Amino acid sequence: MEKKTILVTGIGGNVGQGILRNINSLNLNLRLIGIDIESFTSGNHLCDATYKVPYSYDVDYIPSLIKIINEESIDLIIPSTDYEIYYLSFNRALLNVTVVASDAVIAKTFLDKYATFIYLSENNIPFAKSWLTGDYDFSEKDIIAKPKEGRGSRGLLINPENPNDLPEGYMIQPLHKGLEITTAVYVTKDNKLHGLFTMQRKLTNGTTTESIVVFDYDNQLREIAQNMINLGGLKGSFNIQSIVTDTGDIIPFEINCRISGTNSIRHNLGFQDVKYALQEYLLNEKPDAPKPIKGIACRILMDVIYPEAVDYQGAQKTNFKIF
């Protein structure tokens, strides 16, 4: 195979780094380009070349991407952050390269948790009841307030004293108690549900640190995912975060329209959505059938050291240590 070049965004985060590790594990004849808003990241050593870029919503983001695409002859872009999914999808025509991302309209909807609630509710798909600040009717005993837009578990407030006086941009949901699960779903290019993979997880600062594979809820989740796919616009991998109540009901409370942060875990447990994306969008192959297995994953903190580096140019891929 002629050597292809893939660009992965957000290499400073766990999602982008997981994508890079998964690609490297496949031993394909590929060149990896990484981009991030920072020059130094722990993901630099996983790439053949890296670039610092503006935030995705900055006016210079797309021009900077176009320059990198042309200079590096990029064949495929795999975004790792929610906002890049939207901006790259919205600007596909300008980029002139394949981007693994859902349609811009659906990506924008899932950027906003309240818009997600409205969209899914209107289509009779379960999602946690939600109110905008100022509209809450005090019908719930326990509530959680969270930013409408945001990543991880940042800014969460449990049972705030004056929920309708929270800053603009917050929303309110019932505080559902039960088992928290995260479900990765892969949608093929021809709009088919290729498979899903669910884990019970433990979070630390919004990031999964421990997880265990669960198959008990696959039938219910498959129905939810299929109904979402039937609405159109979803492509590649997306993620459903849910609570399983004591009565066995599954209540999704957030949808991430991207490859999720546990991609490196599930890659080793038989659900390889990064590989499926490469097979479909780069190699023009039918994606392998998922073969999920039971397992438990724990994450550890490691260090990437760039000896003698004083600036970005000094952090070469061949000059690093991992501890």
Secondary structure, DSSP 8 states (H G I E B T S, - for coil): ---EEEEES-TTSHHHHHHHHHHHHTT-SEEEEEEESSSS-TTGGGSSEEEE---TTSTTHHHHHHHHHHHHT--EEE--SHHHHHHHHHTHHHH-SEE----HHHHHHHHSHHHHHHHHHHTT------EETTT-----SSEEEEESS-STTTT-EES-SSGGGS-TTEEEEE---SEEEEEEEEE-TTS-EEEEEEEEEEEETTEEEEEEE--TTHHHHHHHHHHHHHTS---EEEEEEEEE-TTS-EEEEEEESS--TTHHHHHTTT--HHHHHHHHHTS------------EEE-----EE-TT--SGGG--TTS-EE-
